[in-house]
Amino acid sequence: MFTKLKQLFQRKKNLPGVDVSLPKLLEWFDRHVQSAESEREFQRYVTQVGQLLQQLKEQATVLEQAAIKEKDGGVDQKIKNVVLGHRNNYVREVRRFSELVELPQTFPLGEMLRFHELLQNYLTDLSQRTAKSYSATQHLFFEEVEPLAESLHQFSTQTEQFTTFLEQRGLLQVQEVRHHIATLLAIRKQQEKLTQDLELKKNRLQQAQHSKEQTSQRLTEIQEGEEYHRILALQDTKKSLEEDLEQVGQDIFAVFSPLSRVFRKYEKISRNRLAGQYGADPTTAFYQDDSLEIVPLLEGLRRALDEGTLGLDEDEKEKVLSVIDKLTVAFFHEVFGKYQQLQERKEDALRQLAVSGVQNKLQEFNYKIDHFESLSQKLQQDIEEAQASLRLLPFDTQRQQVEQGLQKVLQQQVSVIIE
């Protein structure tokens, strides 16, 4: 084979090296390896195949329309039906083969090699599909099926002769080089897509980092402004007031807690729900008792103690009365006034915080910074993965294989360049 290649390209020996761009390489290669003799053989081959296809279609019609001969009239009907079924299958497969084969209209090397390979595959498939049907059809339609078999044999002969021609001219070696070129083109396409995606991710990463920097700068400007410091002071005030309110609540609970059991006893005999509320949760009950219903409640409790209806001994009674004596109206006004004052100041601080847009902006900017940071990390990971995928693509190895194949076939140094 290589002797034929050398003979074919002997006039091209010692030619200077040439640079060919990858997108144009396949077309350039086909022009340089296809001779006028090859093109004439390609045309002859396609013409022969076309004539055989037409012949095959006509013979299939003859077989399809053939009737069982008189001499075979005594054959069992079941056998006839079986043979007719095989005959129909044989005709159907032959017609399917004829429809699959598409004759090329032009004769470039690549197109002819593809056509030849497909034709060989179709013939192999047809042979496998019709082996049993052909044998069975012979029993009743021997005269009609044999011409079809002969035509298919001529098909095989033509493809074998064409394969021999390709081998003698070294064109099968050309097909191998074309395959390497096609693989290189596919790798390049994948490389370009990965590169494009990589650049897109790099741009998105740059935008995300820029947006994060801008947002961080705006956040810093807010944090350095007067309004932000005023909000911080309000938040400190609010926290301090909440602590003071918590202390007031604890003080109220401490005052009323010695009376919790007595309040529950008094609720049972008086059906006074307020007594039960003060017994269960004195702090909440007091905050909700803005009309100081606790005062008449304590007077009723004192009377019950004096009447002895609560079932307390003298020591318990004295302890309860000592607590009640401390719970004066003035004391309640003082505690309730302090609670209301603290609550009003807290609500005022909350109103000022609510009308200020600083907090919302802070939340918004912090959210954006976290978002841009997360996006940047994801994009950075994607970039590293894309770069790793690019490094794994065997582009340089495949290009070297193509250049070696080109030199072997053309006897000329060819450098594949990327535009």
Disulfide bonds with the S-S distance in Angstrom:
none
